């Protein structure tokens, strides 16, 4: 089974979510969201997924 996911909020706790998604068989991270442009840019660069800014 495959599933897609997005992480909303790229603060400190997001590392736990990224790690958990990486361990899930068939899970694909498709987007990250954050209201802080710097955190969002860092997550996009680290994960190679599209950004979805929160306004």
N, C-alpha and C positions, 0 to 999 in steps of 0.2 A: 504494500500500500504506500502511496506517496502523498505527501501533503505539503502545502506551501504555508509560509508564515512571515509575518512582519514583526519587528521589534519596535514598540512605541515607547520612546524615552531611551536615550543613550547615555544615561548617567552611570554611576558606579555599579548598580545592580544589573545593568544590561549585560555585563560580562558573564554573569551566571546564565542568562537566557541564551546568549550566543553559544556558550559552551554546551548547554543542554541540547540546543538545536543541532549542533555539529555531531553529537553522539546519537541522535535519533536516525535510525535507518529509514531512508526515503524522505526525510524532511529537507526542504529547500527554503532558504531565506531569500525572500524576494524584494524586501524593502525595509528601510529603517526610517524612523520619524523622530524629530526632536524640535523643541522650540528654540534651542540654543544653536545658532548657525555653526559655531566652532565644533561643538560635540557632534553635530550632524555630519559635518565635513570629515571629521576624524573617523566616524563609523563607516561612512561611505568608502573612504580610502582603504580602511582596514578590511572591509568585508566585500568590496567590489559589487555592491548592489545599489539600485537607485535610491535616491533620497526622496522623501515626501515630507517637506517642511510643514510644521504645525503653525498656523497663523492665528 
